[in-house]
Amino acid sequence: MSVPSLQKALFVQERRGPWQISSAAVPSPGPKEVLIRVEAAGLNPVDWKIQKYGVAVDEYPAILGTDCAGVVVEIGEDVTRVKVGDSVLHQGQYLNRGATFQQYTVAHSDLIAKIPHNLSFDQAASVPVALSAAAFGLYGPKVNQGGAALTAPWKKGGRGQYVDQPIVIFGGASSVGQYVIQLAKISGFSPIITTVSPHSNDLVTSLGATHPIDRSLPPSSIHSTITTITAQRPVIAAFDAVCTPETQQTGYDILAPCGTLVLVLHDGVKSKDEGSGKTVISTLASVHCDTNREIGEEFYTHLEGLLESGDVKPNQVEKVEGGLRGVPEAFERMKNNLVSGRKLVVRPQETA
Ligand SMILES: NC(=O)c1ccc[n+]([C@@H]2O[C@H](COP(=O)([O-])OP(=O)(O)OC[C@H]3O[C@@H](n4cnc5c(N)ncnc54)[C@H](OP(=O)(O)O)[C@@H]3O)[C@@H](O)[C@H]2O)c1
């Protein structure tokens, strides 16, 4: 497969600086690495937060984007898991050679999965970051940046282990929330209670939620509705994919003693009952951080099967027009809460 030496990439020029399309060298894969032609890249809220607030990335000009679906075009030494021509998905890194808002990127071969035939590149690009947040948050170790340490469904006895136990998910229509619902279903949880806008009720119930609650209700009403549904069964896990002060507090309050509240942002629970045994974990959906490397590698060996079987369905996707040039405007829509129940994806190869 012929690979050019130059490509187009979307850069943030300097910390909090503007987005700009520029030419960049195509990186070369090292040992255990592969070069991937990026066919679709997912847009995540963290990308616009890095550009707007100047967090998480220190070297500029910087290429962002970490959701990737594409084709292996070159392999480094000691790569046995995939070959040139394979369609794969993976989570990139905030390093210019490993980010995904570019036409070619490099990935570690232990942290990629083949894309099954039932998924398009666009659908596959909705998976890596958001499904990792869901999986690591539920099944990661109970440590900072880990998760609730539930038994993963791919472990012996894990599938259906939590039958008849309630779980509460704040933000069921979000990209992360949709994956949490689906994993909770495979884990056996029931009822699966989630907060959504009513226009997303059908979406979340199709994924496995049993009780959608209108997210615009006052926190006290959301709390009492959850209590009515759970009917005194203990809530051992709640997952907050939204993380407003109100959702965090409600998530904490409805937990059973010794239960775990998983957050996708920093812990902002104001009122805690320190003697209760409740745990609050801010998860980190990075397969590259030490905390999650082990579960990440394990997860990537099961990912193709989870997607192929339909146990986990990708998000509904919307293609961003204009290739990488369309990304800044798409992020404005996300910032202004104008994207509901779907993942925006860009096709870097369409960049003029
Ligand atoms: N910790 C990590 O490593 C990690 C990883 C991934 C994401 N995140 C964070 O997780 C959050 C979600 O990410 P995402 O990609 O899933 O976002 P997203 O899909 O862009 O979220 C948009 C959705 O959130 C819903 N929503 C907004 N406010 C809500 C509320 N108060 N109650 C219920 N639903 C609400 C919206 O519902 P409507 O349809 O009603 O508008 C919309 O469908 C972001 O803050 C992101 O930065 C963290």
PDBQT file of the ligand as one rigid body, heavy atoms in Angstrom, charges set to zero:
ROOT
HETATM    1  N1  LIG A 401     -13.225  10.754  32.219  1.00  0.00    +0.000 N 
HETATM    2  C1  LIG A 401     -12.999  10.488  30.949  1.00  0.00    +0.000 C 
HETATM    3  O1  LIG A 401     -11.962   9.908  30.606  1.00  0.00    +0.000 OA
HETATM    4  C2  LIG A 401     -14.024  10.883  29.931  1.00  0.00    +0.000 A 
HETATM    5  C3  LIG A 401     -14.153  10.167  28.728  1.00  0.00    +0.000 A 
HETATM    6  C4  LIG A 401     -15.156  10.524  27.840  1.00  0.00    +0.000 A 
HETATM    7  C5  LIG A 401     -15.974  11.598  28.143  1.00  0.00    +0.000 A 
HETATM    8  N2  LIG A 401     -15.780  12.289  29.296  1.00  0.00    +0.000 N 
HETATM    9  C6  LIG A 401     -16.659  13.406  29.658  1.00  0.00    +0.000 C 
HETATM   10  O2  LIG A 401     -17.951  12.840  29.788  1.00  0.00    +0.000 OA
HETATM   11  C7  LIG A 401     -18.938  13.780  29.426  1.00  0.00    +0.000 C 
HETATM   12  C8  LIG A 401     -19.836  13.131  28.386  1.00  0.00    +0.000 C 
HETATM   13  O3  LIG A 401     -19.091  12.876  27.202  1.00  0.00    +0.000 OA
HETATM   14  P1  LIG A 401     -19.841  12.352  25.911  1.00  0.00    +0.000 P 
HETATM   15  O4  LIG A 401     -18.887  12.208  24.823  1.00  0.00    +0.000 OA
HETATM   16  O5  LIG A 401     -20.658  11.183  26.293  1.00  0.00    +0.000 OA
HETATM   17  O6  LIG A 401     -20.775  13.604  25.668  1.00  0.00    +0.000 OA
HETATM   18  P2  LIG A 401     -21.919  13.888  24.604  1.00  0.00    +0.000 P 
HETATM   19  O7  LIG A 401     -22.378  12.631  23.953  1.00  0.00    +0.000 OA
HETATM   20  O8  LIG A 401     -21.453  14.978  23.711  1.00  0.00    +0.000 OA
HETATM   21  O9  LIG A 401     -23.041  14.465  25.576  1.00  0.00    +0.000 OA
HETATM   22  C9  LIG A 401     -24.167  15.088  25.032  1.00  0.00    +0.000 C 
HETATM   23  C10 LIG A 401     -25.391  14.436  25.661  1.00  0.00    +0.000 C 
HETATM   24  O10 LIG A 401     -25.407  14.714  27.066  1.00  0.00    +0.000 OA
HETATM   25  C11 LIG A 401     -26.746  14.828  27.474  1.00  0.00    +0.000 C 
HETATM   26  N3  LIG A 401     -26.874  15.680  28.668  1.00  0.00    +0.000 N 
HETATM   27  C12 LIG A 401     -26.371  16.922  28.836  1.00  0.00    +0.000 A 
HETATM   28  N4  LIG A 401     -26.709  17.384  30.063  1.00  0.00    +0.000 NA
HETATM   29  C13 LIG A 401     -27.456  16.428  30.666  1.00  0.00    +0.000 A 
HETATM   30  C14 LIG A 401     -28.098  16.317  31.932  1.00  0.00    +0.000 A 
HETATM   31  N5  LIG A 401     -28.073  17.309  32.834  1.00  0.00    +0.000 N 
HETATM   32  N6  LIG A 401     -28.743  15.176  32.212  1.00  0.00    +0.000 NA
HETATM   33  C15 LIG A 401     -28.803  14.161  31.330  1.00  0.00    +0.000 A 
HETATM   34  N7  LIG A 401     -28.232  14.216  30.093  1.00  0.00    +0.000 NA
HETATM   35  C16 LIG A 401     -27.548  15.330  29.776  1.00  0.00    +0.000 A 
HETATM   36  C17 LIG A 401     -27.407  15.498  26.280  1.00  0.00    +0.000 C 
HETATM   37  O11 LIG A 401     -28.741  15.141  26.341  1.00  0.00    +0.000 OA
HETATM   38  P3  LIG A 401     -29.900  15.872  25.523  1.00  0.00    +0.000 P 
HETATM   39  O12 LIG A 401     -30.122  14.975  24.378  1.00  0.00    +0.000 OA
HETATM   40  O13 LIG A 401     -31.000  15.906  26.466  1.00  0.00    +0.000 OA
HETATM   41  O14 LIG A 401     -29.385  17.233  25.150  1.00  0.00    +0.000 OA
HETATM   42  C18 LIG A 401     -26.662  14.929  25.071  1.00  0.00    +0.000 C 
HETATM   43  O15 LIG A 401     -27.333  13.820  24.510  1.00  0.00    +0.000 OA
HETATM   44  C19 LIG A 401     -18.174  15.010  28.921  1.00  0.00    +0.000 C 
HETATM   45  O16 LIG A 401     -18.070  15.940  29.973  1.00  0.00    +0.000 OA
HETATM   46  C20 LIG A 401     -16.806  14.463  28.589  1.00  0.00    +0.000 C 
HETATM   47  O17 LIG A 401     -15.784  15.437  28.654  1.00  0.00    +0.000 OA
HETATM   48  C21 LIG A 401     -14.833  11.944  30.194  1.00  0.00    +0.000 A 
ENDROOT
TORSDOF 0
